[in-house]
Amino acid sequence: MEARGRTVSAAVQEHLRRLCLHEFPCGIGSWNKSRFLPQTWRSWRELIPREEVVGSPGEETVEDLLGLVCSPHSPWALLEGSSAEDRFLRQLAIQNPRMLKDTFFYSYFRSLQVVDKQVSLVDKDLLKFSKLEELVLSANQIKEIDAANLPPTLKVLELYGNSISSMECLCVRPPAGLQHLGLGHNKLLGPSQSLYVTARHWPNLMSLDLGFNALTDLQSVVGSLSSLRRLRLLVLQGNPLALVPYYRGFTIDSLAGLCALDDVTVSPSEKHQFRGLSRSGDFLAHEAQFVVTIGSVTGVLDTSVLDPEPGPQGPFITYSYYVTYDFVEDEEGEGSEYVEGVLAEIVKPSPSVEQLGDKIPEEVIPKEVIPEEVIPEEVIPKEVISEEVIPEEVIPEEAKDPVESVPTTTSQSAEMEESLASGGSTPLPTSAEELAKLRPRIDLQLCPSPGTVLFSTVRKPWADVIQCNYEMQHRLRDLVPLKAFLLAGTTVTVVEEKILSWPVVPPLVDSPLSTKKGKGEKDKKQKEKGKKGKDGNNKAAAKGEKETAKVPLTLGWWCWAVPAWYCHPPGLSPQEWKGSKKKRELPKELRQDPPILRVLGSGRVLLEPLLMGEPLVSTVCNFGVIRTMESDRLTFFRESKNKKAKKVYDSDYQPEPLTVEVQIQLNQCRSAGEALRMLAA
């Protein structure tokens, strides 16, 4: 009894029991027993007047019983979607229930549909169905089929949605008259599967569905299918081999008798356009080509209008925005191509919540996440930073940007800023809590899925409509993980990057030369006291030499020059200092803090249509409204400097949602010439 409900015959018996063919209103019972008495008894009763027979209680007419099983409002009606065979059996159980015997069932059924019944074994009892022509065993748990247990009369066999990994089991003694074989949505994998789709095993096959498996070798599969002279309908979409640019043209040119490929009619013009392509099959590259385009970004919140004006000592805040998406990592191919350089990083699997809260291992915080030259070693202990060294040319641009840090209190932040600005060192953390505050918090939305690469657009300043103008071509040879990636989709994220810059205060280093010169100038001033003009010149010269004695601190890549009006005197406002006619100082250097990243919006883009034959996925990702009427008003005032713009923002004003235009195109050849030109390139 362990196999009950798991074999095909047991599932059929269970289905017949659920039809209730021997219970009211079907079968024989008190509701109709007078119609099925022995002939001798019926002959005796025919002598009784008819009026007494009509008045017998508890009897139902055949018409009334049929109405109970046929009416959709009846509690005895079949469920919606029941097969025609089920309806016929219910009616037959009312009209002539004595016919419902095993011999009748085995000879009656020409079609069996055992769908989603947890069947895992095709047993030999299936051979009892002597007239069976169609067998549907979809959505079960079948891994192998003994073809010897299949009735030889079969013409249609469907095994969709099972776990069949090889067709070898079907080719031992297959039904010779089979015309349609459906093996879609299984686990067929490997080049050996092409050995089992030949005319030797299926001489009369006219329709074959191998869609949504893991077949990768198009040339091998199509070469075997060319022996099926009667093949007219073929489905291969959903397999990795269908992602190569020349898939449709090569298949059509190789199978001359094909009428429909992937449920799309093969037109005469297609046959003409791809003529001769099959002869170049051995030279065609086994790779898929995608073009990812990211257009405009709208609805971005201008955070700068919410920040206070910078003071003489900073911080000077800059914002930039970019869009990221993940794409499958190709271990065999040549990678991706982008005219402005690949802005990508390969990110390891994201850490768990426990790792983020308790302890961040070394591999989670590599040097590409926290550049060593940004944070001094005395601030972050050495055991927190990974010792893995990555060459500078290998580390991509966005990999150098650390993620948003844990915010500290105002007093702690001010003390740290003052200490760094003065050139001093910050004391080491003395407790686990202080160390946790210094550790970066990894945003899981900024980490791609395992086995994928994170790509980024160029960083752009804020604008009402940010034009990314991003286009990346991906060429991938490893097609099996590519299919899994397309089924999962890609994650598109809008990121805000905030950088705080501080004026560099170089330490005073008194050199012996400058001290000696300073003393000489002082003696000269005492001797020439009273000469006002000369004394003024000497003071200026002494001041100049004193300035040269200050050796500026070299801070590497995060130091940059800014206009001198950023560092205005304390007594003047930035506008007054900028507009003054005094001689301005030379450009000052600024020290940059590690970038602070904030995710403005993130969402998944479904790419499964590319597997189903669609050449393009074009969508506008809508992440909702993150702007407010007040922020838009401040932004408009800053841009236009028009105080009357307040009238534009009435009570019905609705801020624009955050949106990103995304297109992902699968390259497909439209002719044999285009495929050959792609080969030459």
C-alpha positions as CSV (number, residue, x, y, z in Angstrom):
1,M,0.0,0.0,0.0
2,E,3.0,2.3,0.1
3,A,2.8,2.9,-3.6
4,R,-0.9,3.8,-3.5
5,G,-1.5,7.3,-5.0
6,R,2.0,7.3,-6.5
7,T,1.5,5.0,-9.5
8,V,-0.6,5.9,-12.5
9,S,-3.1,3.1,-12.0
10,A,-3.6,3.9,-8.3
11,A,-4.2,7.6,-9.2
12,V,-6.8,6.5,-11.8
13,Q,-8.6,4.3,-9.2
14,E,-8.6,7.2,-6.7
15,H,-10.1,9.5,-9.4
16,L,-12.9,7.0,-10.1
17,R,-13.7,6.8,-6.4
18,R,-14.1,10.6,-6.2
19,L,-16.6,10.5,-9.0
20,C,-19.0,8.6,-6.7
21,L,-20.3,6.5,-9.5
22,H,-22.0,4.1,-7.0
23,E,-23.6,6.7,-4.7
24,F,-26.7,8.9,-5.0
25,P,-27.8,10.0,-7.5
26,C,-25.7,7.5,-9.5
27,G,-25.6,3.7,-9.1
28,I,-28.3,1.5,-7.8
29,G,-30.2,2.3,-4.6
30,S,-33.6,3.0,-3.1
31,W,-33.9,5.9,-5.5
32,N,-34.1,3.7,-8.6
33,K,-34.0,0.0,-7.5
34,S,-37.4,-0.8,-9.2
35,R,-35.8,-0.3,-12.6
36,F,-33.1,-3.0,-11.9
37,L,-35.2,-5.9,-10.5
38,P,-34.8,-9.4,-12.0
39,Q,-36.8,-10.0,-15.2
40,T,-39.2,-12.5,-13.6
41,W,-40.1,-10.1,-10.8
42,R,-40.6,-7.3,-13.3
43,S,-42.9,-9.5,-15.4
44,W,-45.0,-10.3,-12.4
45,R,-45.3,-6.6,-11.4
46,E,-46.4,-5.6,-14.9
47,L,-49.7,-7.4,-14.1
48,I,-50.4,-4.8,-11.3
49,P,-52.3,-1.7,-12.4
50,R,-50.1,1.2,-13.5
51,E,-51.5,3.6,-11.0
52,E,-50.0,1.7,-8.0
53,V,-46.5,1.7,-9.6
54,V,-46.6,5.5,-10.2
55,G,-47.5,6.1,-6.6
56,S,-44.6,4.1,-5.0
57,P,-42.6,6.5,-2.7
58,G,-38.8,7.1,-2.7
59,E,-38.3,6.6,-6.4
60,E,-36.8,9.2,-8.8
61,T,-37.1,9.3,-12.5
62,V,-34.0,9.2,-14.8
63,E,-34.6,12.7,-15.9
64,D,-34.6,14.0,-12.3
65,L,-31.4,12.2,-11.5
66,L,-29.7,13.5,-14.6
67,G,-30.8,17.0,-13.7
68,L,-29.0,16.6,-10.3
69,V,-25.7,15.8,-11.9
70,C,-26.0,18.2,-14.8
71,S,-27.3,21.4,-13.1
72,P,-24.5,23.8,-12.1
73,H,-26.4,24.7,-9.0
74,S,-26.8,21.2,-7.7
75,P,-24.7,20.0,-4.8
76,W,-24.0,16.8,-6.8
77,A,-22.7,18.6,-9.9
78,L,-19.1,18.1,-11.0
79,L,-16.6,20.7,-10.3
80,E,-16.0,23.3,-13.0
81,G,-13.3,22.2,-15.5
82,S,-14.1,18.5,-15.3
83,S,-13.4,16.5,-18.4
84,A,-16.0,15.2,-20.8
85,E,-15.1,11.6,-19.8
86,D,-16.1,12.4,-16.2
87,R,-19.4,13.9,-17.2
88,F,-20.1,10.9,-19.4
89,L,-19.4,8.4,-16.6
90,R,-21.7,10.2,-14.2
91,Q,-24.5,10.1,-16.7
92,L,-23.8,6.5,-17.5
93,A,-23.9,5.6,-13.8
94,I,-27.5,6.8,-13.8
95,Q,-28.8,5.4,-17.0
96,N,-27.0,2.0,-16.9
97,P,-24.9,1.5,-13.8
98,R,-24.4,-2.2,-14.5
99,M,-22.0,-1.4,-17.3
100,L,-19.4,0.2,-14.9
101,K,-17.0,-2.7,-14.5
102,D,-13.2,-2.9,-14.8
103,T,-13.4,-4.4,-18.3
104,F,-15.5,-1.5,-19.4
105,F,-13.1,1.1,-18.0
106,Y,-10.0,-0.5,-19.6
107,S,-11.6,-0.6,-23.0
108,Y,-13.5,2.8,-22.7
109,F,-10.7,5.2,-22.0
110,R,-8.8,6.6,-25.0
111,S,-7.5,9.5,-23.0
112,L,-6.1,9.7,-19.5
113,Q,-5.2,13.0,-17.8
114,V,-3.5,12.4,-14.5
115,V,-2.3,15.9,-13.6
116,D,-0.8,17.0,-10.3
117,K,-1.5,13.7,-8.5
118,Q,2.0,13.2,-7.0
119,V,2.6,10.3,-9.4
120,S,6.2,9.1,-9.4
121,L,5.9,5.7,-11.2
122,V,4.4,4.5,-14.4
123,D,3.4,0.9,-13.5
124,K,2.6,-2.0,-15.8
125,D,-1.1,-1.9,-15.0
126,L,-1.3,0.9,-17.6
127,L,-1.0,-1.7,-20.3
128,K,-4.6,-2.9,-19.4
129,F,-5.9,0.3,-21.2
130,S,-6.0,-1.4,-24.6
131,K,-7.4,1.6,-26.5
132,L,-5.4,4.4,-24.8
133,E,-4.2,7.0,-27.3
134,E,-3.5,10.0,-25.2
135,L,-1.7,10.0,-21.8
136,V,-1.1,13.3,-19.9
137,L,1.1,12.9,-16.8
138,S,2.0,16.6,-16.3
139,A,2.9,18.3,-13.0
140,N,3.9,15.1,-11.2
141,Q,7.1,13.8,-9.6
142,I,8.3,11.4,-12.3
143,K,12.0,11.1,-12.7
144,E,12.2,8.1,-15.0
145,I,9.7,6.2,-17.2
146,D,9.9,2.5,-18.2
147,A,8.8,2.8,-21.8
148,A,7.8,-0.9,-21.8
149,N,4.9,0.0,-19.5
150,L,3.4,2.5,-22.0
151,P,0.5,1.2,-24.2
152,P,1.7,0.6,-27.8
153,T,-1.4,2.4,-29.0
154,L,-0.2,5.8,-27.6
155,K,-0.1,8.7,-30.1
156,V,0.2,11.6,-27.6
157,L,2.5,11.6,-24.5
158,E,2.8,14.7,-22.3
159,L,5.2,14.8,-19.3
160,Y,5.4,18.5,-18.7
161,G,6.6,19.8,-15.3
162,N,8.2,16.6,-14.0
163,S,11.8,15.9,-12.9
164,I,13.0,13.9,-15.9
165,S,16.8,14.5,-16.4
166,S,17.3,12.2,-19.4
167,M,15.4,10.9,-22.4
168,E,17.3,7.6,-22.4
169,C,14.6,5.8,-20.3
170,L,12.0,6.7,-22.9
171,C,14.0,5.2,-25.8
172,V,14.2,1.6,-24.7
173,R,10.9,0.4,-26.2
174,P,9.0,3.6,-27.1
175,P,5.5,3.5,-28.7
176,A,6.2,3.3,-32.4
177,G,3.1,5.3,-33.4
178,L,3.8,8.3,-31.1
179,Q,3.1,11.6,-32.9
180,H,3.5,14.1,-30.1
181,L,6.0,14.1,-27.3
182,G,5.9,16.9,-24.7
183,L,8.8,17.1,-22.3
184,G,8.8,20.8,-21.5
185,H,9.7,22.2,-18.0
186,N,11.8,19.2,-17.0
187,K,15.5,18.9,-16.2
188,L,17.0,17.7,-19.5
189,L,20.7,18.6,-19.5
190,G,23.8,17.8,-21.4
191,P,24.8,17.2,-25.0
192,S,23.9,13.5,-24.8
193,Q,20.2,14.3,-25.1
194,S,20.6,14.9,-28.8
195,L,21.2,11.1,-29.2
196,Y,17.6,10.4,-28.2
197,V,15.7,12.6,-30.6
198,T,16.4,10.8,-33.8
199,A,14.1,8.9,-36.2
200,R,15.5,5.6,-34.9
201,H,13.4,6.1,-31.7
202,W,10.5,8.3,-33.0
203,P,9.9,7.5,-36.7
204,N,6.4,9.0,-36.7
205,L,7.0,12.0,-34.5
206,M,5.3,15.2,-35.9
207,S,5.4,17.4,-32.8
208,L,8.1,17.8,-30.2
209,D,8.2,20.1,-27.2
210,L,11.5,20.3,-25.3
211,G,11.0,23.9,-24.1
212,F,12.3,25.2,-20.7
213,N,15.0,22.6,-20.1
214,A,18.7,23.1,-19.8
215,L,19.8,22.2,-23.4
216,T,22.8,24.3,-24.5
217,D,24.2,22.8,-27.7
218,L,22.0,24.1,-30.5
219,Q,24.1,22.6,-33.3
220,S,24.0,19.1,-31.8
221,V,20.3,19.1,-31.0
222,V,19.2,20.5,-34.4
223,G,21.5,18.1,-36.2
224,S,19.7,15.1,-34.6
225,L,16.3,16.6,-35.2
226,S,17.0,16.8,-38.9
227,S,16.5,13.0,-39.1
228,L,12.9,13.4,-38.1
229,R,11.4,13.8,-41.6
230,R,7.8,14.1,-40.3
231,L,8.6,16.8,-37.7
232,R,6.4,19.9,-38.3
233,L,6.1,21.5,-34.9
234,L,9.0,22.2,-32.6
235,V,9.4,24.1,-29.3
236,L,12.9,24.9,-27.9
237,Q,12.3,28.2,-26.3
238,G,13.2,28.5,-22.6
239,N,16.4,26.5,-23.2
240,P,19.8,28.3,-22.9
241,L,20.5,27.4,-26.5
242,A,17.6,29.6,-27.6
243,L,19.5,32.7,-26.3
244,V,22.2,32.8,-29.0
245,P,21.5,35.4,-31.7
246,Y,21.3,33.0,-34.6
247,Y,18.9,30.5,-32.9
248,R,15.8,30.9,-35.0
249,G,17.5,31.3,-38.3
250,F,19.8,28.4,-37.8
251,T,17.0,26.1,-36.7
252,I,14.7,27.1,-39.6
253,D,17.4,26.6,-42.2
254,S,18.4,23.2,-40.8
255,L,14.9,21.8,-40.5
256,A,13.4,22.4,-44.0
257,G,10.0,20.7,-43.2
258,L,9.3,22.8,-40.1
259,C,6.0,24.7,-40.1
260,A,6.1,26.3,-36.7
261,L,8.9,27.1,-34.3
262,D,8.1,28.1,-30.7
263,D,4.4,28.5,-31.6
264,V,5.3,31.0,-34.3
265,T,4.6,30.1,-38.0
266,V,7.7,29.8,-40.2
267,S,7.1,32.1,-43.1
268,P,8.6,31.6,-46.6
269,S,10.4,34.9,-46.2
270,E,12.2,33.6,-43.1
271,K,13.4,30.6,-44.9
272,H,14.8,32.8,-47.7
273,Q,16.5,35.2,-45.3
274,F,18.3,32.5,-43.4
275,R,19.2,30.3,-46.4
276,G,22.6,28.8,-46.1
277,L,23.2,29.7,-42.4
278,S,23.2,26.0,-41.4
279,R,26.4,25.4,-43.4
280,S,28.2,27.8,-41.0
281,G,27.0,26.3,-37.8
282,D,30.4,25.1,-36.7
283,F,31.8,28.6,-36.8
284,L,29.0,30.4,-34.9
285,A,29.9,31.5,-31.4
286,H,28.0,29.8,-28.5
287,E,27.3,33.0,-26.7
288,A,24.3,35.3,-25.8
289,Q,24.4,39.0,-26.3
290,F,22.4,41.5,-24.3
291,V,22.3,45.3,-24.3
292,V,21.3,47.1,-21.1
293,T,20.2,50.7,-21.5
294,I,19.3,53.0,-18.6
295,G,17.7,56.3,-19.6
296,S,16.4,59.1,-17.5
297,V,15.8,59.2,-13.8
298,T,13.1,61.5,-12.5
299,G,11.7,62.3,-9.1
300,V,15.0,62.4,-7.3
301,L,14.9,64.4,-4.0
302,D,17.4,67.3,-4.0
303,T,18.8,66.7,-0.5
304,S,21.2,69.6,-0.7
305,V,18.4,72.2,-0.2
306,L,17.8,70.7,3.3
307,D,21.4,71.1,4.3
308,P,22.6,74.3,6.1
309,E,25.0,76.7,4.5
310,P,28.6,75.6,5.1
311,G,30.7,77.6,7.5
312,P,34.4,78.6,7.3
313,Q,35.5,75.2,8.6
314,G,33.0,73.2,6.5
315,P,31.7,70.7,5.9
316,F,31.2,71.3,2.2
317,I,28.7,68.7,1.0
318,T,28.4,67.3,-2.5
319,Y,25.8,64.9,-3.8
320,S,25.8,62.6,-6.8
321,Y,23.4,60.0,-8.0
322,Y,23.7,56.8,-10.0
323,V,21.8,53.7,-10.9
324,T,23.0,50.1,-10.2
325,Y,21.8,46.8,-11.5
326,D,23.1,43.3,-11.2
327,F,23.9,40.9,-14.1
328,V,25.1,37.4,-14.2
329,E,28.8,36.8,-13.9
330,D,30.3,35.1,-16.9
331,E,33.1,32.7,-16.0
332,E,33.8,31.6,-19.6
333,G,33.0,34.7,-21.7
334,E,35.0,37.9,-22.4
335,G,32.9,40.0,-20.0
336,S,31.1,43.2,-20.9
337,E,31.8,46.2,-23.1
338,Y,31.2,49.8,-22.3
339,V,32.7,52.8,-24.1
340,E,33.3,54.7,-20.9
341,G,34.8,51.7,-19.0
342,V,33.2,49.1,-17.0
343,L,31.9,50.4,-13.7
344,A,31.3,47.1,-12.0
345,E,32.3,45.1,-9.0
346,I,32.0,41.5,-8.2
347,V,30.4,41.3,-4.8
348,K,30.5,38.2,-2.6
349,P,27.3,36.8,-1.1
350,S,25.8,39.2,1.3
351,P,26.3,38.5,5.1
352,S,23.4,37.4,7.3
353,V,21.6,39.6,9.7
354,E,23.5,37.9,12.6
355,Q,26.8,38.8,11.0
356,L,25.8,42.4,10.5
357,G,24.6,42.8,14.1
358,D,27.2,40.8,16.0
359,K,30.4,40.4,14.2
360,I,31.4,41.3,10.6
361,P,34.0,38.8,9.3
362,E,37.0,39.9,7.4
363,E,35.7,38.8,4.1
364,V,32.7,41.0,4.5
365,I,34.7,44.3,4.8
366,P,37.5,44.0,2.2
367,K,39.8,46.8,1.4
368,E,37.7,47.8,-1.7
369,V,34.8,48.6,0.7
370,I,36.9,50.8,3.1
371,P,40.0,52.3,1.4
372,E,42.9,52.2,3.8
373,E,44.0,55.7,2.8
374,V,40.6,57.1,3.8
375,I,40.3,55.9,7.3
376,P,43.5,56.0,9.4
377,E,44.7,52.8,10.9
378,E,44.4,54.2,14.4
379,V,40.6,54.8,13.9
380,I,39.7,51.2,12.7
381,P,41.6,48.3,14.4
382,K,43.6,46.1,12.0
383,E,41.5,43.1,12.8
384,V,38.5,44.7,11.3
385,I,40.1,45.3,7.9
386,S,40.8,42.4,5.6
387,E,44.5,41.8,4.7
388,E,43.6,40.9,1.1
389,V,45.4,43.3,-1.2
390,I,43.7,44.1,-4.5
391,P,45.6,46.0,-7.2
392,E,44.4,49.5,-7.8
393,E,43.6,48.9,-11.5
394,V,41.4,45.9,-10.5
395,I,39.3,47.8,-8.0
396,P,36.5,49.5,-9.9
397,E,35.3,52.9,-9.1
398,E,32.2,52.1,-7.2
399,A,34.0,49.3,-5.3
400,K,36.1,52.1,-3.6
401,D,33.0,53.7,-2.1
402,P,32.2,52.5,1.4
403,V,28.6,52.2,2.3
404,E,26.7,54.3,4.8
405,S,28.3,54.2,8.3
406,V,26.5,54.0,11.6
407,P,25.7,57.5,12.7
408,T,27.4,58.8,15.8
409,T,26.2,61.4,18.3
410,T,26.7,65.1,17.6
411,S,29.3,65.5,20.2
412,Q,31.3,62.5,19.1
413,S,31.1,63.6,15.5
414,A,32.3,67.1,16.3
415,E,35.2,65.8,18.4
416,M,36.3,63.5,15.6
417,E,36.0,66.2,13.0
418,E,37.9,68.7,15.1
419,S,40.6,66.1,15.8
420,L,41.0,65.2,12.2
421,A,40.9,68.8,11.0
422,S,43.7,69.7,13.4
423,G,45.9,66.9,12.2
424,G,45.5,64.9,15.5
425,S,44.7,61.3,15.9
426,T,41.5,59.8,17.2
427,P,41.9,57.5,20.3
428,L,41.3,53.9,19.8
429,P,37.9,52.5,20.8
430,T,37.8,51.1,24.3
431,S,34.7,49.0,24.1
432,A,32.7,46.8,21.7
433,E,30.0,49.4,21.5
434,E,32.4,52.1,20.3
435,L,33.9,49.7,17.8
436,A,30.4,48.8,16.4
437,K,29.7,52.5,15.8
438,L,32.8,52.8,13.7
439,R,32.0,49.7,11.6
440,P,30.1,50.4,8.3
441,R,26.6,49.1,8.0
442,I,26.2,47.1,4.8
443,D,23.0,47.8,3.0
444,L,21.8,44.5,1.5
445,Q,20.2,46.4,-1.3
446,L,23.6,47.4,-2.5
447,C,24.8,43.8,-2.7
448,P,24.0,41.8,-5.7
449,S,22.9,38.1,-5.6
450,P,25.6,35.5,-5.5
451,G,27.2,34.8,-8.8
452,T,26.3,38.2,-10.2
453,V,28.1,41.5,-10.9
454,L,27.0,44.9,-9.8
455,F,27.1,47.5,-12.6
456,S,26.7,51.2,-12.1
457,T,26.0,54.2,-14.3
458,V,28.3,57.3,-14.2
459,R,27.7,59.5,-11.2
460,K,25.7,62.6,-12.1
461,P,24.8,65.7,-10.1
462,W,21.2,66.4,-9.2
463,A,18.8,67.5,-11.9
464,D,15.1,67.5,-12.3
465,V,15.6,64.9,-15.0
466,I,18.9,63.0,-14.7
467,Q,20.0,61.7,-18.1
468,C,22.1,58.6,-17.5
469,N,22.8,57.8,-21.1
470,Y,24.1,54.4,-20.1
471,E,24.4,51.5,-22.5
472,M,26.3,48.3,-21.7
473,Q,26.7,45.2,-23.9
474,H,27.0,41.8,-22.1
475,R,28.4,38.8,-23.9
476,L,28.0,35.5,-22.0
477,R,29.1,32.0,-22.9
478,D,28.0,30.2,-19.8
479,L,24.3,29.9,-20.7
480,V,23.0,27.6,-17.9
481,P,23.4,30.2,-15.1
482,L,22.2,32.8,-17.5
483,K,18.9,31.1,-17.7
484,A,18.6,30.9,-13.9
485,F,19.4,34.7,-13.7
486,L,16.7,35.6,-16.3
487,L,14.2,33.6,-14.3
488,A,15.1,35.5,-11.2
489,G,15.3,38.9,-12.7
490,T,17.6,41.8,-12.0
491,T,17.4,44.4,-9.2
492,V,17.6,48.1,-10.2
493,T,18.6,50.6,-7.5
494,V,18.9,54.4,-7.3
495,V,21.7,55.4,-5.0
496,E,22.5,58.8,-3.5
497,E,26.2,59.4,-2.7
498,K,27.0,62.1,-0.2
499,I,30.5,63.3,0.4
500,L,31.6,65.7,3.2
501,S,34.7,67.7,2.5
502,W,36.7,69.7,5.1
503,P,39.4,72.3,4.8
504,V,42.9,70.8,5.3
505,V,44.8,72.6,8.1
506,P,48.5,71.7,7.4
507,P,50.7,71.3,10.4
508,L,53.3,73.9,11.1
509,V,56.8,72.5,10.5
510,D,59.6,75.0,11.3
511,S,62.7,74.2,9.2
512,P,66.2,75.4,10.3
513,L,66.5,77.5,7.2
514,S,63.3,79.4,7.8
515,T,64.2,80.0,11.5
516,K,67.6,81.4,10.5
517,K,66.0,83.6,7.9
518,G,63.4,84.8,10.3
519,K,66.0,85.8,12.9
520,G,68.0,87.7,10.2
521,E,65.0,89.6,9.1
522,K,64.2,90.5,12.8
523,D,67.7,92.0,13.2
524,K,67.4,93.9,10.0
525,K,64.1,95.4,11.1
526,Q,65.7,96.7,14.4
527,K,68.5,98.3,12.4
528,E,66.3,99.9,9.9
529,K,63.7,101.1,12.4
530,G,61.9,104.2,11.3
531,K,62.0,103.4,7.6
532,K,58.3,102.8,7.2
533,G,58.3,101.7,3.6
534,K,61.2,99.3,3.8
535,D,59.9,98.0,7.1
536,G,56.5,97.2,5.5
537,N,58.2,95.3,2.6
538,N,60.3,93.4,5.1
539,K,57.3,92.3,7.0
540,A,55.6,91.1,3.9
541,A,58.8,89.2,2.9
542,A,59.0,87.7,6.4
543,K,55.4,86.7,6.2
544,G,55.9,85.0,2.8
545,E,58.8,83.0,4.1
546,K,56.9,82.0,7.1
547,E,54.1,80.7,4.9
548,T,56.6,78.6,2.9
549,A,57.7,77.0,6.2
550,K,54.3,75.4,6.5
551,V,54.5,72.0,4.9
552,P,51.1,70.8,3.6
553,L,50.0,67.3,4.5
554,T,49.7,65.1,1.5
555,L,46.4,63.1,1.7
556,G,46.4,61.2,-1.6
557,W,43.4,60.8,-3.9
558,W,40.9,62.4,-1.5
559,C,42.5,65.9,-1.6
560,W,41.4,68.3,-4.2
561,A,41.6,72.0,-5.0
562,V,38.6,74.3,-4.5
563,P,38.1,78.0,-5.1
564,A,39.5,80.2,-2.4
565,W,36.2,81.8,-1.5
566,Y,35.2,78.6,0.2
567,C,37.6,79.5,3.0
568,H,36.5,83.1,3.6
569,P,37.6,85.1,6.7
570,P,35.4,84.8,9.8
571,G,34.3,88.4,9.5
572,L,32.9,88.2,6.0
573,S,30.1,86.1,4.5
574,P,30.8,83.9,1.5
575,Q,29.1,86.4,-0.8
576,E,31.0,89.4,0.6
577,W,34.3,87.5,0.4
578,K,33.5,86.3,-3.1
579,G,32.7,89.8,-4.3
580,S,35.5,91.6,-2.5
581,K,38.3,93.2,-4.6
582,K,41.0,92.0,-2.3
583,K,43.6,89.6,-3.7
584,R,42.3,86.1,-3.1
585,E,44.4,83.3,-1.6
586,L,45.6,80.4,-3.6
587,P,43.2,77.4,-3.9
588,K,42.9,75.4,-0.7
589,E,42.9,71.6,-0.4
590,L,39.9,69.7,1.0
591,R,39.9,66.4,2.9
592,Q,37.0,64.1,1.9
593,D,35.2,61.8,4.3
594,P,34.3,58.3,3.1
595,P,31.2,58.6,0.8
596,I,27.8,58.0,2.5
597,L,25.5,55.9,0.3
598,R,21.7,56.0,0.6
599,V,19.3,53.9,-1.4
600,L,16.5,56.0,-2.7
601,G,14.6,53.2,-4.4
602,S,15.1,49.6,-5.4
603,G,13.0,47.1,-7.3
604,R,13.1,43.9,-9.4
605,V,12.8,43.9,-13.1
606,L,11.4,40.6,-14.5
607,L,13.4,39.2,-17.4
608,E,11.5,35.9,-18.0
609,P,10.0,37.3,-21.2
610,L,13.4,37.1,-22.8
611,L,13.3,33.4,-22.2
612,M,9.9,33.1,-23.7
613,G,10.9,34.6,-27.1
614,E,10.5,38.3,-26.5
615,P,13.5,40.2,-27.8
616,L,13.1,43.3,-25.5
617,V,12.1,44.1,-21.9
618,S,11.3,47.8,-21.6
619,T,9.9,49.2,-18.4
620,V,9.8,52.3,-16.2
621,C,10.6,51.3,-12.6
622,N,8.4,53.3,-10.3
623,F,9.7,53.5,-6.7
624,G,7.0,55.8,-5.3
625,V,7.2,59.5,-4.2
626,I,10.2,60.5,-2.1
627,R,10.0,64.2,-2.7
628,T,7.7,66.6,-0.8
629,M,6.0,69.9,-1.8
630,E,8.3,71.8,0.6
631,S,11.5,70.3,-0.9
632,D,10.3,71.0,-4.4
633,R,9.5,74.6,-3.4
634,L,13.0,75.1,-1.9
635,T,14.6,73.6,-5.0
636,F,12.6,75.9,-7.3
637,F,13.5,78.9,-5.3
638,R,17.2,78.1,-5.5
639,E,17.1,77.4,-9.2
640,S,14.9,80.3,-10.3
641,K,15.3,82.8,-7.4
642,N,11.8,83.8,-8.0
643,K,9.7,84.3,-4.8
644,K,6.5,84.4,-6.8
645,A,6.9,80.7,-7.6
646,K,5.0,80.0,-4.4
647,K,1.8,80.3,-6.4
648,V,2.7,77.2,-8.4
649,Y,2.5,74.9,-5.3
650,D,-1.2,74.8,-4.4
651,S,-3.0,72.2,-2.3
652,D,-3.5,69.9,-5.3
653,Y,0.2,69.7,-6.1
654,Q,1.6,66.1,-6.3
655,P,5.4,65.6,-6.4
656,E,6.7,63.4,-9.2
657,P,7.5,59.8,-8.2
658,L,11.0,58.4,-8.5
659,T,11.3,56.5,-11.8
660,V,14.0,54.9,-13.9
661,E,13.8,53.9,-17.6
662,V,15.3,50.5,-18.1
663,Q,15.6,48.5,-21.3
664,I,17.2,45.0,-21.7
665,Q,17.5,43.7,-25.2
666,L,18.4,40.2,-26.4
667,N,20.3,40.5,-29.7
668,Q,18.8,38.4,-32.4
669,C,20.0,38.0,-36.0
670,R,17.4,38.9,-38.7
671,S,19.2,37.3,-41.6
672,A,22.1,35.0,-42.5
673,G,24.2,37.9,-43.6
674,E,23.8,39.6,-40.2
675,A,24.9,36.4,-38.4
676,L,27.9,36.0,-40.5
677,R,28.9,39.7,-40.0
678,M,28.6,39.1,-36.3
679,L,30.9,36.1,-36.7
680,A,33.4,38.2,-38.5
681,A,33.3,40.9,-35.9
